[in-house]
Amino acid sequence: MNYMQALRYITAKGKQKAILVYWGRLKAEKYDLFIKEVLWSEYNNEKMAGTGIILRYLLQFALVDVATGEWITYSPTNYEYSEPLSTAEIGDITKQHIMQLRKKIYERAVADFVNRYK
C-alpha cells in the first residue's frame, strides 16, 4: 500500500468524501557574494548576518477524492518576511516572527483555497 492509498483508506474509514493534506517548508534567503546570486535554503534556526533577513514559507496542498482516487496539488502564493538590519548586526529570528509568517500564509491560503474550490 502506498502513501496515497493509505490516505484514501483512512479517509474512507472515516466516511469522508475527500481529504486535504498540507505541508510547509521555511526557507531563508542567503546572498552568495562569489556568484552574486540569491540562494534559498531550509531555515534551521541559524543566526544570519548581512543586510537583512528574508524568510519565505512555502505551503503545498494535496486534495484527494476518495471515491475516484483522483488528486490535485496546489501551491498558493508564497509569503515573505523581511527585516532590515545594519551590516554589522546579526539577525535573530524569533519563534514569534515565524509564527506570524505561518499565520499569514495559512490565512491567505485558506481564503484562496475556499474561493478556488467552492
C-alpha positions in Angstrom: 0.0 0.0 0.0 1.5 3.4 -1.0 1.0 6.7 0.7 -1.9 7.8 -1.4 -3.8 4.5 -0.9 -3.3 4.8 2.8 -4.7 8.3 2.8 -7.7 7.1 0.8 -8.3 4.1 3.1 -8.2 6.2 6.3 -10.5 8.8 4.8 -12.9 6.2 3.6 -12.9 4.6 7.1 -13.9 8.0 8.4 -16.8 8.1 5.9 -15.4 11.3 4.3 -15.6 12.2 0.6 -12.2 13.8 0.3 -9.0 14.5 2.3 -6.9 17.6 2.3 -3.2 17.2 3.2 -0.9 20.1 3.6 2.8 20.7 4.4 5.1 23.7 4.6 8.8 24.5 4.5 10.5 27.5 5.9 13.3 28.9 3.6 15.9 31.6 4.3 17.5 33.8 1.7 21.3 33.9 1.6 23.2 36.1 -0.8 26.3 34.4 -2.3 29.0 37.0 -2.9 31.0 34.8 -5.1 28.4 34.1 -7.7 26.3 37.2 -6.9 23.0 35.4 -6.6 20.3 34.9 -4.0 20.1 31.3 -2.8 17.2 29.9 -0.8 17.9 27.1 1.7 16.0 25.4 4.6 16.0 27.6 7.7 17.4 25.8 10.7 17.3 28.4 13.5 20.7 29.8 12.5 21.8 33.4 13.0 22.1 35.4 9.8 24.5 38.2 9.0 24.2 40.7 6.2 21.9 43.5 5.1 18.7 41.8 6.2 16.7 38.7 7.0 14.2 37.3 4.5 12.2 34.2 5.2 9.8 32.5 2.9 7.2 29.9 3.9 6.3 27.5 1.1 3.0 25.8 1.5 1.6 23.0 -0.6 -1.7 21.1 -0.6 -2.9 17.8 -1.9 -6.6 17.2 -2.3 -7.7 13.6 -2.8 -11.1 12.3 -3.9 -11.7 9.1 -2.0 -14.2 7.5 -4.5 -12.2 8.0 -7.7 -8.6 8.3 -6.3 -8.1 11.5 -8.3 -5.9 14.1 -6.7 -4.6 17.5 -7.4 -1.8 19.5 -5.8 -1.9 23.2 -5.2 0.7 25.8 -4.1 -0.6 29.2 -3.1 1.4 32.4 -3.5 4.4 32.5 -1.1 4.5 35.0 1.7 7.8 36.5 2.7 9.0 38.1 5.9 11.8 40.6 5.8 13.6 42.6 8.5 16.3 45.2 7.6 19.5 45.1 9.6 22.6 47.2 9.7 25.6 45.4 8.1 27.3 44.9 11.5 24.2 43.2 13.1 23.5 39.5 13.2 19.8 38.8 12.8 17.9 36.8 15.4 14.7 35.3 14.1 12.3 34.6 17.0 9.6 31.9 17.1 7.1 34.8 17.2 8.3 36.0 13.7 8.0 32.5 12.3 4.5 32.0 13.9 3.3 35.4 12.4 4.6 34.3 9.0 2.9 31.0 9.2 -0.4 32.6 10.4 -0.4 35.0 7.5 0.3 32.3 4.8 -2.3 29.9 6.2 -5.0 32.6 6.4 -4.3 33.7 2.9 -4.1 30.1 1.6 -7.4 29.0 3.2 -9.2 32.0 1.7 -7.7 31.3 -1.7 -8.4 27.6 -1.4 -12.1 28.2 -0.5 -12.5 30.7 -3.4 -10.9 28.2 -5.8 -13.0 25.1 -4.8 -16.4 26.4 -3.7 
